[in-house]
Amino acid sequence: MTITAINVRNQFRGKIKEVIEGPVVSEVDVETPSGLIVTSVITTRSVKELGLKPGKEVIALVKSTEVSIATL
């Protein structure tokens, strides 16, 4: 499958650094070429169906209706 167009503007190419599988949901850490880590929480079923493993190249798509900011 090839994605030809998508409406998500925040896209980060990278490689999977780590997958922490749980019984229902899993955490997937994606490291971008600049060293940024983007973490996704998805179903463990999706992790298996997509064949997500460390080293696999992926695109993290970020779409949110809210961005929270804290002061330092």
Biopython code that builds the backbone (N, CA, C, O; Angstrom):
import numpy as np
from Bio.PDB.StructureBuilder import StructureBuilder

atoms = [
    (1, "MET", "N", (0.848, -1.181, 0.000)),
    (1, "MET", "CA", (0.000, 0.000, 0.000)),
    (1, "MET", "C", (0.886, 1.234, 0.000)),
    (1, "MET", "O", (1.878, 1.296, 0.726)),
    (2, "THR", "N", (0.527, 2.205, -0.808)),
    (2, "THR", "CA", (1.258, 3.456, -0.885)),
    (2, "THR", "C", (0.318, 4.598, -0.557)),
    (2, "THR", "O", (-0.795, 4.667, -1.078)),
    (3, "ILE", "N", (0.767, 5.491, 0.308)),
    (3, "ILE", "CA", (-0.025, 6.672, 0.634)),
    (3, "ILE", "C", (0.303, 7.742, -0.398)),
    (3, "ILE", "O", (1.464, 8.125, -0.545)),
    (4, "THR", "N", (-0.702, 8.225, -1.112)),
    (4, "THR", "CA", (-0.470, 9.261, -2.116)),
    (4, "THR", "C", (-0.824, 10.648, -1.591)),
    (4, "THR", "O", (-0.281, 11.641, -2.075)),
    (5, "ALA", "N", (-1.716, 10.736, -0.621)),
    (5, "ALA", "CA", (-2.081, 12.024, -0.040)),
    (5, "ALA", "C", (-2.669, 11.788, 1.346)),
    (5, "ALA", "O", (-3.334, 10.781, 1.590)),
    (6, "ILE", "N", (-2.417, 12.720, 2.238)),
    (6, "ILE", "CA", (-2.962, 12.622, 3.595)),
    (6, "ILE", "C", (-3.114, 14.033, 4.142)),
    (6, "ILE", "O", (-2.338, 14.921, 3.789)),
    (7, "ASN", "N", (-4.102, 14.248, 4.999)),
    (7, "ASN", "CA", (-4.345, 15.593, 5.500)),
    (7, "ASN", "C", (-3.601, 15.892, 6.799)),
    (7, "ASN", "O", (-3.749, 16.987, 7.342)),
    (8, "VAL", "N", (-2.816, 14.963, 7.309)),
    (8, "VAL", "CA", (-2.059, 15.196, 8.534)),
    (8, "VAL", "C", (-0.796, 15.975, 8.180)),
    (8, "VAL", "O", (0.014, 15.514, 7.375)),
    (9, "ARG", "N", (-0.626, 17.150, 8.777)),
    (9, "ARG", "CA", (0.491, 18.020, 8.425)),
    (9, "ARG", "C", (1.754, 17.713, 9.230)),
    (9, "ARG", "O", (2.862, 17.933, 8.739)),
    (10, "ASN", "N", (1.609, 17.214, 10.447)),
    (10, "ASN", "CA", (2.762, 16.938, 11.294)),
    (10, "ASN", "C", (3.211, 15.503, 11.083)),
    (10, "ASN", "O", (2.627, 14.567, 11.629)),
    (11, "GLN", "N", (4.254, 15.344, 10.284)),
    (11, "GLN", "CA", (4.760, 14.019, 9.937)),
    (11, "GLN", "C", (6.234, 13.944, 10.289)),
    (11, "GLN", "O", (6.999, 14.860, 9.989)),
    (12, "PHE", "N", (6.630, 12.850, 10.929)),
    (12, "PHE", "CA", (8.016, 12.664, 11.322)),
    (12, "PHE", "C", (8.499, 11.320, 10.791)),
    (12, "PHE", "O", (8.018, 10.269, 11.215)),
    (13, "ARG", "N", (9.453, 11.358, 9.859)),
    (13, "ARG", "CA", (10.066, 10.116, 9.379)),
    (13, "ARG", "C", (11.072, 9.657, 10.418)),
    (13, "ARG", "O", (11.723, 10.474, 11.069)),
    (14, "GLY", "N", (11.194, 8.353, 10.570)),
    (14, "GLY", "CA", (12.176, 7.840, 11.509)),
    (14, "GLY", "C", (12.200, 6.328, 11.519)),
    (14, "GLY", "O", (11.567, 5.666, 10.698)),
    (15, "LYS", "N", (12.944, 5.805, 12.467)),
    (15, "LYS", "CA", (13.038, 4.359, 12.657)),
    (15, "LYS", "C", (12.533, 4.020, 14.045)),
    (15, "LYS", "O", (12.721, 4.779, 14.996)),
    (16, "ILE", "N", (11.889, 2.871, 14.146)),
    (16, "ILE", "CA", (11.409, 2.437, 15.443)),
    (16, "ILE", "C", (12.611, 2.122, 16.321)),
    (16, "ILE", "O", (13.487, 1.339, 15.953)),
    (17, "LYS", "N", (12.630, 2.750, 17.488)),
    (17, "LYS", "CA", (13.715, 2.539, 18.449)),
    (17, "LYS", "C", (13.350, 1.435, 19.430)),
    (17, "LYS", "O", (14.189, 0.604, 19.778)),
    (18, "GLU", "N", (12.092, 1.426, 19.877)),
    (18, "GLU", "CA", (11.672, 0.447, 20.883)),
    (18, "GLU", "C", (10.171, 0.214, 20.792)),
    (18, "GLU", "O", (9.403, 1.127, 20.487)),
    (19, "VAL", "N", (9.768, -1.019, 21.060)),
    (19, "VAL", "CA", (8.355, -1.374, 21.163)),
    (19, "VAL", "C", (8.163, -2.037, 22.517)),
    (19, "VAL", "O", (8.799, -3.048, 22.816)),
    (20, "ILE", "N", (7.287, -1.469, 23.335)),
    (20, "ILE", "CA", (6.961, -2.060, 24.631)),
    (20, "ILE", "C", (5.540, -2.600, 24.513)),
    (20, "ILE", "O", (4.568, -1.846, 24.559)),
    (21, "GLU", "N", (5.437, -3.921, 24.359)),
    (21, "GLU", "CA", (4.133, -4.551, 24.157)),
    (21, "GLU", "C", (3.433, -4.826, 25.473)),
    (21, "GLU", "O", (4.030, -5.329, 26.425)),
    (22, "GLY", "N", (2.154, -4.485, 25.505)),
    (22, "GLY", "CA", (1.293, -4.825, 26.620)),
    (22, "GLY", "C", (0.237, -5.792, 26.124)),
    (22, "GLY", "O", (0.186, -6.088, 24.930)),
    (23, "PRO", "N", (-0.605, -6.289, 27.013)),
    (23, "PRO", "CA", (-1.626, -7.245, 26.588)),
    (23, "PRO", "C", (-2.665, -6.635, 25.641)),
    (23, "PRO", "O", (-3.215, -7.339, 24.795)),
    (24, "VAL", "N", (-2.935, -5.340, 25.775)),
    (24, "VAL", "CA", (-3.948, -4.685, 24.945)),
    (24, "VAL", "C", (-3.355, -3.536, 24.132)),
    (24, "VAL", "O", (-3.599, -3.439, 22.929)),
    (25, "VAL", "N", (-2.575, -2.665, 24.780)),
    (25, "VAL", "CA", (-1.951, -1.545, 24.092)),
    (25, "VAL", "C", (-0.434, -1.627, 24.222)),
    (25, "VAL", "O", (0.095, -2.246, 25.146)),
    (26, "SER", "N", (0.250, -0.993, 23.280)),
    (26, "SER", "CA", (1.708, -0.985, 23.260)),
    (26, "SER", "C", (2.213, 0.429, 23.022)),
    (26, "SER", "O", (1.512, 1.267, 22.454)),
    (27, "GLU", "N", (3.455, 0.682, 23.469)),
    (27, "GLU", "CA", (4.132, 1.943, 23.197)),
    (27, "GLU", "C", (5.151, 1.712, 22.100)),
    (27, "GLU", "O", (5.908, 0.742, 22.139)),
    (28, "VAL", "N", (5.168, 2.607, 21.120)),
    (28, "VAL", "CA", (6.122, 2.515, 20.028)),
    (28, "VAL", "C", (6.905, 3.823, 19.995)),
    (28, "VAL", "O", (6.330, 4.891, 19.784)),
    (29, "ASP", "N", (8.219, 3.738, 20.206)),
    (29, "ASP", "CA", (9.092, 4.909, 20.149)),
    (29, "ASP", "C", (9.723, 4.986, 18.770)),
    (29, "ASP", "O", (10.354, 4.036, 18.307)),
    (30, "VAL", "N", (9.545, 6.138, 18.114)),
    (30, "VAL", "CA", (10.126, 6.384, 16.794)),
    (30, "VAL", "C", (11.179, 7.473, 16.956)),
    (30, "VAL", "O", (10.899, 8.542, 17.498)),
    (31, "GLU", "N", (12.406, 7.195, 16.477)),
    (31, "GLU", "CA", (13.482, 8.182, 16.540)),
    (31, "GLU", "C", (13.680, 8.794, 15.168)),
    (31, "GLU", "O", (13.896, 8.091, 14.180)),
    (32, "THR", "N", (13.603, 10.139, 15.121)),
    (32, "THR", "CA", (13.795, 10.854, 13.867)),
    (32, "THR", "C", (15.297, 11.004, 13.598)),
    (32, "THR", "O", (16.108, 10.791, 14.499)),
    (33, "PRO", "N", (15.670, 11.370, 12.366)),
    (33, "PRO", "CA", (17.092, 11.564, 12.061)),
    (33, "PRO", "C", (17.778, 12.602, 12.967)),
    (33, "PRO", "O", (18.986, 12.524, 13.187)),
    (34, "SER", "N", (17.019, 13.563, 13.487)),
    (34, "SER", "CA", (17.594, 14.583, 14.370)),
    (34, "SER", "C", (17.666, 14.131, 15.825)),
    (34, "SER", "O", (18.166, 14.866, 16.676)),
    (35, "GLY", "N", (17.169, 12.924, 16.119)),
    (35, "GLY", "CA", (17.232, 12.396, 17.476)),
    (35, "GLY", "C", (15.974, 12.606, 18.296)),
    (35, "GLY", "O", (15.917, 12.174, 19.448)),
    (36, "LEU", "N", (14.964, 13.258, 17.734)),
    (36, "LEU", "CA", (13.690, 13.445, 18.423)),
    (36, "LEU", "C", (13.001, 12.102, 18.585)),
    (36, "LEU", "O", (12.976, 11.304, 17.647)),
    (37, "ILE", "N", (12.445, 11.839, 19.753)),
    (37, "ILE", "CA", (11.684, 10.612, 19.991)),
    (37, "ILE", "C", (10.199, 10.957, 19.999)),
    (37, "ILE", "O", (9.759, 11.808, 20.772)),
    (38, "VAL", "N", (9.434, 10.300, 19.143)),
    (38, "VAL", "CA", (7.982, 10.448, 19.099)),
    (38, "VAL", "C", (7.405, 9.114, 19.566)),
    (38, "VAL", "O", (7.724, 8.065, 19.008)),
    (39, "THR", "N", (6.550, 9.159, 20.596)),
    (39, "THR", "CA", (5.983, 7.937, 21.150)),
    (39, "THR", "C", (4.512, 7.833, 20.786)),
    (39, "THR", "O", (3.747, 8.785, 20.943)),
    (40, "SER", "N", (4.133, 6.669, 20.301)),
    (40, "SER", "CA", (2.738, 6.392, 19.957)),
    (40, "SER", "C", (2.227, 5.267, 20.851)),
    (40, "SER", "O", (2.945, 4.303, 21.117)),
    (41, "VAL", "N", (0.995, 5.393, 21.308)),
    (41, "VAL", "CA", (0.340, 4.323, 22.044)),
    (41, "VAL", "C", (-0.752, 3.774, 21.129)),
    (41, "VAL", "O", (-1.734, 4.455, 20.833)),
    (42, "ILE", "N", (-0.565, 2.533, 20.687)),
    (42, "ILE", "CA", (-1.517, 1.898, 19.768)),
    (42, "ILE", "C", (-1.834, 0.500, 20.275)),
    (42, "ILE", "O", (-1.177, -0.006, 21.186)),
    (43, "THR", "N", (-2.834, -0.112, 19.685)),
    (43, "THR", "CA", (-3.180, -1.458, 20.123)),
    (43, "THR", "C", (-2.062, -2.440, 19.778)),
    (43, "THR", "O", (-1.366, -2.288, 18.774)),
    (44, "THR", "N", (-1.912, -3.429, 20.619)),
    (44, "THR", "CA", (-0.920, -4.476, 20.378)),
    (44, "THR", "C", (-1.270, -5.232, 19.101)),
    (44, "THR", "O", (-0.378, -5.686, 18.384)),
    (45, "ARG", "N", (-2.534, -5.366, 18.821)),
    (45, "ARG", "CA", (-2.963, -6.010, 17.578)),
    (45, "ARG", "C", (-2.420, -5.258, 16.363)),
    (45, "ARG", "O", (-1.954, -5.879, 15.407)),
    (46, "SER", "N", (-2.480, -3.919, 16.396)),
    (46, "SER", "CA", (-1.953, -3.119, 15.292)),
    (46, "SER", "C", (-0.438, -3.261, 15.176)),
    (46, "SER", "O", (0.093, -3.302, 14.066)),
    (47, "VAL", "N", (0.259, -3.338, 16.302)),
    (47, "VAL", "CA", (1.709, -3.544, 16.279)),
    (47, "VAL", "C", (2.037, -4.825, 15.513)),
    (47, "VAL", "O", (2.940, -4.848, 14.676)),
    (48, "LYS", "N", (1.296, -5.879, 15.809)),
    (48, "LYS", "CA", (1.544, -7.164, 15.150)),
    (48, "LYS", "C", (1.146, -7.135, 13.680)),
    (48, "LYS", "O", (1.886, -7.635, 12.833)),
    (49, "GLU", "N", (-0.008, -6.559, 13.364)),
    (49, "GLU", "CA", (-0.475, -6.507, 11.977)),
    (49, "GLU", "C", (0.445, -5.672, 11.092)),
    (49, "GLU", "O", (0.616, -5.982, 9.913)),
    (50, "LEU", "N", (1.044, -4.604, 11.655)),
    (50, "LEU", "CA", (1.938, -3.739, 10.890)),
    (50, "LEU", "C", (3.383, -4.240, 10.899)),
    (50, "LEU", "O", (4.235, -3.712, 10.184)),
    (51, "GLY", "N", (3.651, -5.259, 11.712)),
    (51, "GLY", "CA", (5.008, -5.805, 11.790)),
    (51, "GLY", "C", (6.002, -4.805, 12.356)),
    (51, "GLY", "O", (7.136, -4.717, 11.886)),
    (52, "LEU", "N", (5.578, -4.046, 13.369)),
    (52, "LEU", "CA", (6.438, -3.014, 13.939)),
    (52, "LEU", "C", (7.495, -3.624, 14.847)),
    (52, "LEU", "O", (7.184, -4.298, 15.829)),
    (53, "LYS", "N", (8.746, -3.373, 14.494)),
    (53, "LYS", "CA", (9.891, -3.887, 15.240)),
    (53, "LYS", "C", (10.998, -2.841, 15.197)),
    (53, "LYS", "O", (11.045, -2.033, 14.269)),
    (54, "PRO", "N", (11.897, -2.842, 16.197)),
    (54, "PRO", "CA", (13.013, -1.898, 16.176)),
    (54, "PRO", "C", (13.776, -1.963, 14.853)),
    (54, "PRO", "O", (14.043, -3.040, 14.318)),
    (55, "GLY", "N", (14.119, -0.775, 14.340)),
    (55, "GLY", "CA", (14.859, -0.665, 13.084)),
    (55, "GLY", "C", (13.989, -0.441, 11.863)),
    (55, "GLY", "O", (14.488, -0.019, 10.819)),
    (56, "LYS", "N", (12.674, -0.720, 11.974)),
    (56, "LYS", "CA", (11.785, -0.538, 10.830)),
    (56, "LYS", "C", (11.560, 0.949, 10.573)),
    (56, "LYS", "O", (11.297, 1.713, 11.502)),
    (57, "GLU", "N", (11.663, 1.355, 9.309)),
    (57, "GLU", "CA", (11.410, 2.750, 8.943)),
    (57, "GLU", "C", (9.910, 2.998, 8.863)),
    (57, "GLU", "O", (9.164, 2.221, 8.267)),
    (58, "VAL", "N", (9.488, 4.101, 9.479)),
    (58, "VAL", "CA", (8.064, 4.438, 9.534)),
    (58, "VAL", "C", (7.909, 5.958, 9.437)),
    (58, "VAL", "O", (8.888, 6.704, 9.442)),
    (59, "ILE", "N", (6.674, 6.383, 9.349)),
    (59, "ILE", "CA", (6.336, 7.800, 9.450)),
    (59, "ILE", "C", (5.353, 7.930, 10.609)),
    (59, "ILE", "O", (4.312, 7.274, 10.623)),
    (60, "ALA", "N", (5.688, 8.778, 11.582)),
    (60, "ALA", "CA", (4.781, 9.072, 12.693)),
    (60, "ALA", "C", (3.905, 10.239, 12.251)),
    (60, "ALA", "O", (4.413, 11.308, 11.911)),
    (61, "LEU", "N", (2.609, 10.036, 12.255)),
    (61, "LEU", "CA", (1.644, 11.063, 11.866)),
    (61, "LEU", "C", (0.983, 11.591, 13.137)),
    (61, "LEU", "O", (0.387, 10.831, 13.900)),
    (62, "VAL", "N", (1.094, 12.900, 13.355)),
    (62, "VAL", "CA", (0.575, 13.486, 14.589)),
    (62, "VAL", "C", (-0.566, 14.430, 14.248)),
    (62, "VAL", "O", (-0.384, 15.406, 13.520)),
    (63, "LYS", "N", (-1.737, 14.131, 14.779)),
    (63, "LYS", "CA", (-2.894, 15.002, 14.582)),
    (63, "LYS", "C", (-3.594, 15.108, 15.935)),
    (63, "LYS", "O", (-3.990, 14.101, 16.523)),
    (64, "SER", "N", (-3.737, 16.302, 16.404)),
    (64, "SER", "CA", (-4.319, 16.495, 17.723)),
    (64, "SER", "C", (-5.197, 17.731, 17.728)),
    (64, "SER", "O", (-4.920, 18.705, 17.028)),
    (65, "THR", "N", (-6.241, 17.686, 18.508)),
    (65, "THR", "CA", (-7.101, 18.842, 18.647)),
    (65, "THR", "C", (-6.653, 19.705, 19.828)),
    (65, "THR", "O", (-7.193, 20.790, 20.045)),
    (66, "GLU", "N", (-5.670, 19.227, 20.590)),
    (66, "GLU", "CA", (-5.190, 19.961, 21.755)),
    (66, "GLU", "C", (-3.696, 19.781, 21.913)),
    (66, "GLU", "O", (-3.176, 18.671, 21.799)),
    (67, "VAL", "N", (-3.008, 20.878, 22.175)),
    (67, "VAL", "CA", (-1.594, 20.826, 22.525)),
    (67, "VAL", "C", (-1.462, 21.538, 23.857)),
    (67, "VAL", "O", (-1.792, 22.719, 23.963)),
    (68, "SER", "N", (-0.983, 20.834, 24.878)),
    (68, "SER", "CA", (-0.826, 21.425, 26.208)),
    (68, "SER", "C", (0.588, 21.961, 26.368)),
    (68, "SER", "O", (1.546, 21.379, 25.859)),
    (69, "ILE", "N", (0.710, 23.080, 27.081)),
    (69, "ILE", "CA", (2.009, 23.683, 27.337)),
    (69, "ILE", "C", (2.114, 23.976, 28.832)),
    (69, "ILE", "O", (1.187, 24.499, 29.450)),
    (70, "ALA", "N", (3.278, 23.621, 29.397)),
    (70, "ALA", "CA", (3.547, 23.918, 30.806)),
    (70, "ALA", "C", (4.698, 24.902, 30.878)),
    (70, "ALA", "O", (5.597, 24.884, 30.037)),
    (71, "THR", "N", (4.667, 25.766, 31.893)),
    (71, "THR", "CA", (5.765, 26.721, 32.073)),
    (71, "THR", "C", (6.868, 26.080, 32.895)),
    (71, "THR", "O", (6.628, 25.157, 33.674)),
    (72, "LEU", "N", (8.083, 26.585, 32.707)),
    (72, "LEU", "CA", (9.235, 26.076, 33.442)),
    (72, "LEU", "C", (9.580, 26.997, 34.592)),
    (72, "LEU", "O", (10.529, 26.732, 35.331)),
]
sb = StructureBuilder()
sb.init_structure("model")
sb.init_model(0)
sb.init_chain("A")
sb.init_seg("    ")
for serial, (resi, resn, name, xyz) in enumerate(atoms, 1):
    if name == "N":
        sb.init_residue(resn, " ", resi, " ")
    sb.init_atom(name, np.array(xyz, "f"), 0.0, 1.0, " ", f" {name:<3s}", serial, name[0])
structure = sb.get_structure()
